[in-house]
């Protein structure tokens, strides 16, 4: 049974946290911090020039000798060249210089934009146009996220992440994957870790149910703490993932119906469900048990009928059998069987179906 793999694919994708936190994480793309130890906030001044104005200004700035710089500019140019020079051709490194712009604006709020343009041109003349264009589009992206926070927070995790990536690709094309490569790499690394943990828990038969649940909760906390994914896995999603493990199902199947329900309720309690929610889920479990008992009894009698009835009598006998067990749902069951779907040949997953 590999249902847990389906659940795992939902993990990565993660919408109940505030968009401001998610936006900050998605834009934290630098490999190295700016020279200030206190990182300035990510913001865009209303009077900053747009991309075309900025690039026009850049082209009008004459070559400047080191004598015309003050110590701030000279030191920052030298530090940028030493820190980023070897990799400045990489788009994600160019994008990371948005931190430097924030640093300059913090020290020179009035003339920071012009100073930053001069510093970038002096430090990386061959890449200055590309750097400023990328930073300008990052600011546009951040403005868009801020303006659309309400809309984005109302979306599901998958839809929200899709909207963010749609905007990124609108602004950067295929370069978006490069600029946000660290985010993608981090998500891939977390996914790999969780796949290994899910695989281990799925196959482990030497841990109690409580131990398995603790291991799962610990893994989620370590890999997705404070993120969309952690909150997506909370409650119902975590429950669905846990009950999908083959090792968990094997242990639950060995218990009596009463003992099994006690264990299931205990697991839900540890996952944070309220007493009222647990009672509601138990009522659903009891209804599922009745449906499965009825369905399995039908399948057993159906097999006997197939072996004992001749071909001419079989259609009428099957109709009567379905009506006996499923009443008004008999037609639905018949259509499912005609399409080769057998709901009671599926694995029983206690706690899920």
C-alpha positions in Angstrom: 0.0 0.0 0.0 1.6 3.3 -1.1 -1.1 5.8 -0.1 1.5 7.5 2.1 3.4 8.6 -1.1 0.3 10.5 -2.2 0.1 12.2 1.1 3.8 13.0 1.0 3.3 14.8 -2.3 0.9 17.1 -0.6 3.4 17.9 2.1 5.5 19.9 -0.1 3.3 22.2 -0.9 2.3 24.1 1.7 -1.5 28.5 3.4 -2.5 29.1 6.9 0.6 31.2 7.9 0.7 34.8 7.1 1.8 35.8 3.7 4.3 38.3 5.0 6.4 35.5 6.5 6.1 33.4 3.4 7.1 36.3 1.2 10.1 37.1 3.4 11.3 33.5 3.1 10.7 33.4 -0.6 12.7 36.5 -1.1 15.6 35.6 1.2 17.7 34.4 -1.7 21.2 35.7 -0.7 24.1 33.4 -0.1 25.9 36.0 1.9 24.6 38.8 4.1 25.2 42.5 3.4 28.0 44.1 5.4 25.5 45.3 8.0 24.9 42.8 10.7 21.4 44.2 11.2 19.5 43.4 8.0 17.2 46.1 6.9 13.6 45.3 6.1 12.5 44.5 2.6 10.6 47.6 1.3 10.3 49.8 -1.7 10.1 53.6 -1.3 7.3 55.2 -3.2 9.6 57.7 -4.9 12.1 55.2 -6.2 12.5 55.3 -10.0 11.1 52.5 -12.1 13.3 50.2 -14.2 13.5 52.3 -17.3 14.4 55.4 -15.3 17.0 53.5 -13.3 18.7 52.1 -16.3 18.6 55.5 -18.0 20.3 57.0 -15.0 22.9 54.3 -15.0 23.8 55.0 -18.6 24.2 58.7 -17.9 26.6 58.2 -15.0 30.2 58.9 -16.1 33.2 56.9 -15.0 34.2 57.9 -11.5 37.6 57.6 -10.0 38.2 56.3 -6.5 39.1 59.8 -5.4 35.5 60.9 -6.0 34.1 58.2 -3.6 33.8 58.7 0.1 35.0 55.9 2.4 31.5 54.3 2.6 31.4 53.8 -1.2 35.1 52.7 -1.5 34.8 50.2 1.2 31.5 48.8 0.0 32.8 48.4 -3.6 35.8 46.6 -2.4 33.8 44.3 -0.1 31.3 43.5 -2.9 34.1 42.6 -5.3 35.7 40.4 -2.7 32.5 38.7 -1.6 30.6 38.3 -4.9 33.2 38.9 -7.7 33.8 35.2 -8.5 30.1 34.4 -8.9 28.6 37.8 -10.0 27.6 36.3 -13.3 25.1 34.0 -11.6 21.6 35.4 -11.5 20.8 34.3 -8.0 23.9 36.1 -6.8 22.9 39.2 -8.6 19.5 39.0 -7.0 21.0 38.7 -3.6 22.4 42.3 -4.0 19.0 43.6 -3.1 20.3 43.3 0.5 23.1 45.7 -0.4 20.6 48.2 -1.8 18.6 48.0 1.4 21.8 48.6 3.4 22.7 51.7 1.3 19.2 53.1 1.6 19.3 52.6 5.3 22.4 54.8 5.6 21.4 57.3 2.8 17.6 57.5 2.6 17.6 60.5 0.3 20.4 59.7 -2.1 20.6 55.9 -1.6 19.2 54.9 -5.0 21.8 57.0 -6.9 24.6 55.9 -4.6 23.7 52.2 -5.1 23.6 52.6 -8.9 27.1 54.2 -8.8 28.4 51.5 -6.4 27.1 48.7 -8.6 28.5 50.2 -11.7 31.9 50.7 -10.1 32.0 47.2 -8.6 30.6 45.2 -11.5 30.5 47.3 -14.7 29.9 44.4 -17.0 26.9 43.1 -15.0 25.4 46.4 -13.7 22.5 46.6 -16.1 21.5 42.9 -15.4 21.8 43.4 -11.6 19.7 46.6 -11.5 17.1 45.0 -13.7 16.8 42.0 -11.5 16.6 44.0 -8.3 13.9 46.3 -9.9 11.8 43.3 -10.7 12.3 41.8 -7.3 10.9 45.0 -5.8 7.9 44.8 -8.2 7.3 41.2 -7.1 7.5 42.2 -3.4 5.0 45.1 -3.9 2.7 42.6 -5.7 2.9 40.2 -2.8 2.2 43.0 -0.3 -0.8 44.3 -2.3 -2.3 40.8 -2.7 -1.8 39.4 0.8 -5.5 39.1 1.5 -6.2 37.3 -1.8 -3.2 35.0 -1.3 -4.0 34.0 2.2 -7.5 32.9 1.1 -6.0 30.4 -1.4 -5.1 26.8 -0.6 -1.4 26.0 -0.2 -1.1 24.6 -3.7 -2.9 27.5 -5.3 -1.0 30.1 -3.2 2.4 28.7 -4.2 1.2 28.5 -7.8 0.2 32.1 -7.8 3.6 33.2 -6.4 5.4 31.2 -9.0 3.2 32.5 -11.8 4.1 36.0 -10.8 7.8 35.1 -10.6 7.8 33.6 -14.0 5.8 36.6 -15.4 8.6 38.9 -14.2 11.7 36.6 -14.7 10.7 33.9 -17.2 12.7 30.7 -16.8 15.2 32.7 -14.8 12.9 32.5 -11.8 14.0 28.9 -11.1 17.6 30.2 -10.9 16.9 33.2 -8.8 14.9 31.2 -6.3 17.1 28.1 -6.7 18.0 28.0 -3.0 14.3 27.9 -2.1 13.8 25.0 -4.5 16.9 23.2 -3.3 15.7 23.5 0.3 12.3 22.2 -0.5 13.8 19.3 -2.4 16.1 18.5 0.5 13.2 18.5 3.0 11.2 16.4 0.6 14.0 13.8 0.4 14.3 13.7 4.2 10.6 13.2 4.6 10.5 10.5 2.0 13.2 8.6 3.9 11.3 9.1 7.2 8.0 8.1 5.7 9.6 5.0 4.1 11.1 4.0 7.5 7.9 4.5 9.4 5.8 2.7 6.7 7.9 -0.4 7.0 8.9 -0.4 10.7 7.3 -3.1 12.8 9.5 -2.7 15.9 8.0 0.5 17.2 4.7 1.1 19.0 2.0 3.3 17.5 2.9 6.0 20.0 6.6 5.8 19.0 5.8 6.0 15.3 3.6 9.0 15.8 6.3 10.8 17.9 8.8 10.1 15.2 6.5 11.6 12.5 5.7 14.7 14.6 9.4 15.2 15.3 10.3 14.9 11.7 7.7 17.4 10.6 8.7 19.8 13.3 12.4 19.6 12.4 11.8 19.9 8.6 8.9 22.3 8.4 8.8 24.2 11.7 7.0 27.6 11.2 6.2 26.9 7.5 3.3 26.3 5.3 4.1 22.6 5.1 4.0 22.1 8.9 0.5 23.6 9.1 -0.7 21.7 6.1 0.4 18.5 7.9 -1.4 19.4 11.1 -4.6 17.8 12.1 -6.3 16.0 9.3 -3.4 15.7 6.9 -1.1 14.4 9.6 -3.7 11.9 10.6 -4.3 10.7 7.0 -0.5 10.3 6.5 -0.1 8.3 9.8 -3.0 6.0 9.2 -1.7 5.3 5.7 1.5 3.6 6.9 1.4 -0.1 6.3 3.0 -0.8 9.6 0.3 1.2 11.4 -2.4 -0.7 9.6 -0.9 -4.1 10.4 -0.9 -3.3 14.1 -4.5 -1.9 14.0 -5.7 -5.0 12.2 -4.5 -7.2 15.0 -6.6 -5.5 17.6 -10.2 -6.1 18.4 -12.7 -3.5 17.2 -13.0 -1.9 20.6 -9.2 -1.8 21.1 -8.7 -0.5 17.6 -11.1 2.4 18.2 -9.3 3.3 21.5 -6.0 3.4 19.7 -7.4 5.5 16.9 -8.9 8.0 19.3 -5.6 8.2 21.2 -3.7 9.0 18.0 -6.2 11.7 17.2 -5.9 13.2 20.6 -2.1 13.3 20.3 -2.6 15.1 17.0 -4.5 17.9 18.7 -8.1 17.0 17.9 -10.6 18.1 20.5 -12.9 15.7 22.4 -15.8 16.8 20.4 -13.9 16.2 17.1 -12.8 12.8 18.3 -16.4 11.9 19.1 -17.5 13.0 15.6 -14.7 11.0 14.0 -15.6 8.0 16.0 -19.2 8.1 14.8 -17.8 8.2 11.3 -15.6 5.3 12.0 -18.5 3.2 13.3 -20.5 4.1 10.2 -17.6 3.0 8.0 -17.3 -0.2 9.9 -20.9 -1.0 9.2 -20.5 -0.2 5.5 -17.4 -2.4 5.2 -19.0 -5.3 7.1 -21.9 -5.1 4.7 -19.7 -4.7 1.7 -17.5 -7.6 2.5 -20.5 -9.8 3.3 -21.8 -8.9 -0.2 -18.6 -9.8 -1.9 -18.5 -13.2 -0.2 -22.0 -14.0 -1.2 -21.4 -12.6 -4.7 -18.5 -15.1 -5.1 -20.7 -17.9 -4.0 -23.3 -16.8 -6.5 -20.8 -16.7 -9.3 -19.9 -20.3 -8.6 -23.4 -21.7 -8.1 -25.6 -19.9 -10.7 -25.7 -20.6 -14.4 -25.1 -17.9 -16.9 -28.7 -17.2 -17.8 -29.8 -16.8 -14.1 -26.8 -14.7 -13.1 -27.9 -11.2 -14.1 -31.2 -11.4 -12.2 -29.6 -13.0 -9.2 -26.9 -10.3 -9.1 -29.5 -7.5 -9.2 -31.4 -9.1 -6.3 -28.1 -9.6 -4.3 -27.1 -5.9 -4.8 -30.6 -4.7 -3.7 -30.4 -7.0 -0.7 -27.2 -5.4 0.6 -27.3 -1.9 -0.8 -30.9 -1.0 -1.3 -31.1 2.4 -3.1 -27.4 2.3 -3.8 -27.7 -1.0 -5.8 -27.6 0.9 -9.1 -24.5 2.8 -8.2 -22.7 -0.5 -7.2 -23.8 -2.1 -10.4 -22.4 0.8 -12.5 -19.1 0.7 -10.5 -18.8 -3.0 -11.2 -19.5 -2.5 -14.9 -16.7 0.0 -15.0 -14.4 -2.5 -13.2 -14.3 -0.5 -10.0 -14.7 -2.6 -6.8 -15.0 -0.4 -3.7 -14.8 -3.4 -1.4 -11.7 -4.9 -3.0 -9.7 -1.8 -2.0 -7.6 -2.0 1.1 -9.3 -1.1 4.4 -7.4 1.7 5.9 -8.6 2.1 9.5 -8.8 5.8 10.5 -9.1 6.9 6.8 -11.8 4.9 5.0 
